[in-house]
Amino acid sequence: MRYLVLVLSIAASFGFLQGHPIPDIPVLGSFDSNGSMTISVEIDPRGFSEDPEKEPFLQREAFDKLDANERKVLVGNAQNLMSSALRVRFDEGVWFLPEFRFEFVGKSHEKFELEGEVFFLRGSYNHSPDATVNSYQIKAQETAGYDLVFMNILNGKAQKRVNVLWPGEESFTLDLTSFFSDSSTSQIATEANSTALSSTDFALPAGKSSSRDDTISTFLSFLRQGFVHVVPLGVDHILFVLGLFLLSRQWKPLFLQVTMFTVAHTITLGLATLGFVTLESSVVEPLIAASIAVVALENIFFPGYKPRRLVIVFAFGLIHGLGFAGAFSELELHPTSLFAGLFGFNLGVEAGQLAVLSIAYALTVFIQKQEDFRTYIVIPGSTVIACMGVYWTLTRIFSS
């Protein structure tokens, strides 16, 4: 009975957590050698809700129904969100909040030309310094509700080095000394001088950097991000992996299931990030929740490993990959950064899954008899997981 109480307590606490966080907020610095400097952010209006994933995307039809006051409220929410999330500084001076000018823009088009087009709030800040700027940096406030993605464009060229910042972290310092002083060599000089480090960067010799170092820095930043998208943020992914574990603790069935799940979500994560596959979150999220219920119910009513289980796991893995894709879908990255980020993020996800499986095994290893394991862990655990899956499925369907 104490095992059942433990499982129920843990699973019940999961019910109050979100399954998928809203995509991080990109902070894009755009610099031109003629002296122009613009900082822009893009915000998903769902992020203003206490439970963003239950909110539908605000599409053109809904947007057209908003009156001027309602649109003004959304702009005010965006300003408040950035006030609590972001500070920037130039030349290692005083940190300040940019005065963003917000406008509504479509996800794929500057104007709402398509029926069902999703809109975002884009904030722009044009910096007009009195003197030449030598460096630029941002930090995520301790009160930030979402992570920030530090990206930069120099003379129209996306830079390879990208930082994902958690609340309280500072980005690397973008060195602009050579960029503004010599436009003919600015592209090489800027990437060669970006040497200040965030907490996830490798230490480099002073004044030395390379394309390889920038790629490694981006890889490590998204590696960490992938891990936290499972532990602790991806509660539905945690429950799905636990559902795989509860079928059998034997290494072969577990290895085959996890492998199929990994291959499947890797495929759709890549395809969705590259724009080849799109599916509304109002469809993806209920399907993810339903997948949790299905694997848990199968543990109860169809015990023992069977080949059909791999087909089921693969199919649901494709859906889970679309859930992970939100971390990348809104980011416009350099191709090298995109590849490094995808690779790092995916490895982080796998590390998170292995962490869940390792903890589950460690907590149940003392139960030697398979009959006891099924009686005290598999049945009650799968029952709770199935109930959570059904509950999430219904709430996500009726809230979309």
N, C-alpha and C positions, 0 to 999 in steps of 0.2 A: 504493500500500500504506500509506503514512503516513496517508492520510485514513481508511482502514479502521481502523487502530490507534487513531487519535484518537477515532473514533466508538465503537469498542468500549470504550475506557477510560472514556469519559463515561457510557455507558449502563450499564456494569457497576457503576459507583459508585452509580447510581440504585437498583440492586437492594437496597441496604441501607437505603433510606429509606422512610418511610411515605407512603402516598398521600393520606390524609385525616386530619388531626389530630382528636382528640377535641374536642367543643365546649368553648369556654372556660368558666371557672367563674364563674357569676354571684354577685356579692356585693351583696345587697339590704339596704339600710338602711331600716327602717320606723319612722317617728317620729309620735307623737301629741301634740297640744297639751296633753294632760293630764300629760305628762312621761314617758310610756313610750317606750322605745327598744329596738329589737331589730335585730340584725344576723344575717342568715342566708345560708348558702351551700348549693349543691346540687352533689353530686359523682357523676359516673358511675363506678361501680366498675371499669369497663374501664380507666380511667385509671391503675389500680395496676399494670397489666401493662407490660412493656418494649415490647410491640408491641400497643397497645390495639385497633387496627382489626382485628386477627385474632381478637379476643375477641368472643363473642356477647353480646348484652344479657343481663343476669341477670333472667330472667322468674320468674313466680310458682312454676312447677313446680320450677325449680332452687333458688329461694329456700327453698321449703318443705323441701328436702332438707338444707339447711345446719343443723348442730347449733349449740349455743350458743357453743362455742369458735370455730367458723368465722365466725360472725357477729361475735364479739368481735374477731377478727383484722381483718375488714373495717373495723370502727369504728376500730381502731388505725391502719390504713392511712390512713383519712380524716384522722385527727388529725395524723399525720406529714406528709401532703400539705399540709395547711393551715399547719403549722408552718414548712414550707420556702417557702410561697408568699405569705403575707399578714401585714401589720401594719396596725393602725388607730391613730388618735389623735383625741382630742377637745380642742378649745380650743388647738390647736397645741402640745399637751403632748408627753409621751414616747410613742413608738411602742410598741405592745404587741400580743401575740397574744391574741385573744379566747378564752375557755374555752368552746368550742362543745360543746353537748350534741347528739349525733348520734342520729338515728332513721331507720328505713327507711320510705320513702314511695313510693307508686306514681307513675308518670309523669303519669297523668291523674286518679287518684283517691287520696284520703288513705288509703283502705283498699283492699286487693287484692280487688276485687270481680269483675274480669274475668280470664278464663283467658288466660294469655299476657301479663298486665300486666307492664310493665318497671318495675323499682324503682331508686331512687336513694338516696343517703345525704344527708339534710338535716341541717345543723348550725345550731343556733340559740344566740344569745348575747343575754341580756337585760342591758342596761346600766342600773345604778342609781347615778347620780351623786349626790354630796353637795350639789352646787350646780347652778344652771342651766347647761346646755350651750349654747355659742354657735356652735360649728363642729364639723365632722366631716370626716375625710379618710381615705383608705386608700392603701397603696402595695403594689406587687408586688415581692417580694423578688428579688434577683439569682438566687437558686436556684429560683425558681418554675418548675415543669415545664409550666405552662399559663398562658395569658393570663387576666387577671381582667376582668370586666365590672362596672363601678361603676354601680349603679342605686339609686334612692331613691324611697320612697313617703312622702308627708306627708299625714296625716289621711285615709289611704285613697286618695289621688290619686297615680298614677304621675307622676314628674317627667320632663320632656322631655329634659333633658340627661343624656347617657350617655357614659361613657368606657370604651374598651377599653385596658387597660394591659398593656404588655409588661414582662417582667422588668426590675426596676430603676426603673420609672416610678412617679410619684405621681399621684393623681387631682387634679382640681380640689377646692377647699375648699367644702363645702356650708355656707353661712352660715345658722345657725339662730337668730340673735339675735332677729329680729322674730317668728319662728315661735312661740317659747315665751313671749315677752313679750306677744304680742297675737294670740290664736288667731283673731280675726275677720278679720285681714288677713294671716294667715300664708302662705296660698297665693301671694299676689302678692309679698309681701316676700321669701320664700325664693328664688323664681326670679329676682327682681330683684337679689339680692345674691350669687348664685353667680358670683363673678368671678375667683377664682384659676384659674390656667391649667395645663393639662398641656401636653406637648410638641406636641400636635396642635391646640391651640385658637388661635383668633384673639385678638389682644390687644384688650381693650376698655377704654374709659375707666373710671377708678376709680368704683365704685359704680353703674355703668351696665351693664345687661344686658337682654335681651328674649327673647321666645319665639323670634324669628328667630335670635338669636345662639346660643341653646341648640340649635336645630335644626342650624345650621351646624356647631357643635362635634361633635354626634353624627354628622353626615354625614362629617366629616373623619376621625373616629375609625374608622368602619367602612370608609371608603375605603381607608385603610391596611391594615386587616384583610383586605379583599378581595384586595389585591395580594399579600400574603404567603401567602394561601391558594393562590396559583398559584406565585409565586416567593418563597422556595425550597421551601415545604412541599408544594405539590401536584404531586409528581413524576409521577403518572399523567396529570394534566392537561397537564403540560409535554410528555410523550411523545405524547399524543394530538394536540396542536397541531403538534408536529414532524411527525407523520404526515400532517397536512393539508398542511404546507409541502412535504414531499417528493414529493407528487403532481405539483406544478407550481409553479415560481417566478413564473409569469405572474400579473399582478395580478388579472385578472378571475376565474379559477378560485379563487384564494386568497381574494379578497374575498367571493365567493359562499359558499364553504365556511365561512369564519369568521363571516359574517353569519348563516347558518343555525344554526350551532352556538350563537352568542350568543342568538338569538331563542329557541331551544329551551331552553337552560339557564336563561334568564331566566323563562320560563313556569313551569317546575317548581320553581325556587327560590322564586318568589312563592307558588305554590299550596301547596307543602310547608310554608313558613313560616306561612301562614295556617291550616294544618291541614286543607286540602281533599284533600291527597294524602299518603299515608303508605306507606312501603315499608321493610321491614327492611334494615338495613345488610348482613346476611348475603346478601341478594339483590342489593342495589345495588352493593356493592363488587366481586363477581365479574363483574357485567355491565360495569362501568367498565373492568375489566382486559381483558375480552374485546373491548371496543370498540377498545382500543389495538391488539390483535392483528389485528382485521379490517381496519382502515384501512391498517395496515402491509402486510399480505398483498395487499391490493388494489393497493397501489403497485407490488408486485413482479409480480403475475400479470396485472393489468389496467391497464397504463400509459395515461396520457392522461386528460384530464378528460371525464366523461360525466355527463349530467343525473342519472342514478340515484345518483351520489355524494352529491348534495345530500340525497336522501331518507335515505340511510344516516347521514350526518352529523347531520341533524336528529333522527333517532330516538335516536342515541347522545347527542346534546346534552340530550335530555330526561332521560336517566339521569344524566348528569354534574350536572345541576341538583339532583337529589336528593342527590348527594354534597356539594354546597356547602351544602345547607340545614341541615346539622348546626350551623353557626355561629349559627343563629337559632332553631332549633326549641325549645330549652329556655328561651328568654328571654321574660319577660312584660314587654313594653315598652308605653309610651304609644303610641297610634296614630300620632301625629306622628313620634315617635322611630323606630317600626317602619318607616314609609315612608322617612324620611330614611336610616335604617340600610340598608335594602334597596337604595335607590338608590345610596348611597355604596359599599356592598359590591360591587354589580354593576359599577359603574364601575371599582372597584379590580381586579376580576377581568379586565375587558377590558384595563386597562392592563398587567396581568401577561401576558396573552396577546400583546399587541402587543410587549412587551419580549422575549418568547421569539422571536417572528417576526423582530424587528429584529436580534437577535443571530445567529439562524440565517442570515439574509440576508447580514449583514456578514461572516460566516465563510466564506461560499461565493460571494460576488460575484465573486471573482477567477477562478472557473471559468466561462469564457465559453461553451464548447461544451456543448450539451444532452447529447450522447453521453457526454462526460466526466463531467458532473454525474450522470447516471444510473449510469454504471459505478462511479465512485469514492465517490459519496455516497448516492444513492437506494437502490441494491440493498443495500450493506452496512448502511446506516443503518436501512432498513426491516426487514432481517433481524434485527438486534439488537432493535429495538423490538418486532417480532412475538414474538421469543423471550421478552422481558420480559413482554409481555402474556399469553402462554400460561402462563408460570411463575406470575405473580400470580393468574391465573384459577384455576389448580389449587390453589395454596396457600390462597387465600381460600375456595374451595369446601370443601376438606377440613378447614379449621380452624374453619369455622362450625358 
